[in-house]
Amino acid sequence: MASGRVLVVGSLNADLVVRTARIPGPGETVAGSDLVIVPGGKSSNQAAAVGKLGGDVAMLGCVGDDGNGAMLVKSLENAGVDVSQVRALEGVSTGSAMIAVDDAGENCIIVSPGANGRLSADDVNAAADFFATADSSSVLTLCLEVSLDAVKAAARNARERGAKVVLNISPYMKVGADLLDLVDILLVNNHELADLTGQAEFDPLGDWTSVIEATDAALGASGPRTVVVTLGAQGARIIDLDAGTASQQIPSPKVKPVDTTGCGDAFLAAFSFRIAAGDDLEQAAAFAVRVGAYAATGEGAQNSYPTAEQLASWTP
Ligand code: RIB
């Protein structure tokens, strides 16, 4: 079955990655590997992941007129993403992310916005051709590496075309009803869920009664009623706020992680791709945990994402 189009509005970053035995604490200096610069950025990662899986996907965002911007556009083109709405801004640096990855494949990331910070609501509203390609089978994916005004404008335009809106509240910040009311599905990892609910201690696979209540209170009655929670190696769960229930664990294949950078983006992309293809929430999440796990087995974000063929022949 042909799948609907996935639209991605948001960030593109050059990932400046250093591997180190362990992530340093405050005030600490540790030795690391040589620096590598690879394509990243949460939104750009999502677009690349959908494209590699064979989905119909277009990206809207900004890079600088520098080598990193050219690298990012090339990576998206190679993945089959429509980049006609990715603009290179004169005299501006491409967004970047400083990333340390430890021996367990865990990472910590600091993002510097660069050109991502220049994407305005007016830019988004002016992209009529971009949103004209969306319909009720489409999904828009969003994160918070561009301004809230740009995010809201994108959600509004997509909604007008009948598309579903999936928001990843990352990097985490408190957002208001003016954005939440435009979102159909919220996607958070366990850290973001803790930030959202104020419940730092919850058993990922246990009883989520209090987590569901706290999520409901945090999102308000008019916000998204479906929350997909990624749990790293433990897979994912889906909260249905209308029913007041959480799904059982949707388990992830077991892998030895090499680099977990961008695994959440791979999950979100694969999930959105399958929702656009007509899957229900649990089917889409079951596919997405497999793509997320695959992404953990390779270095970098976009460079670690599978094609549909690689995924089909993969035995974890
Ligand atoms: O989610 C991973 C991404 O976060 C990295 O690629 C980095 O660019 C930051 O945006």
Residues whose N, C-alpha, C, O or C-beta is under 5 A from the ligand:
A	BS01	RIB	N13 D15 G40 G41 K42 A97 T261 G262 D265 A301
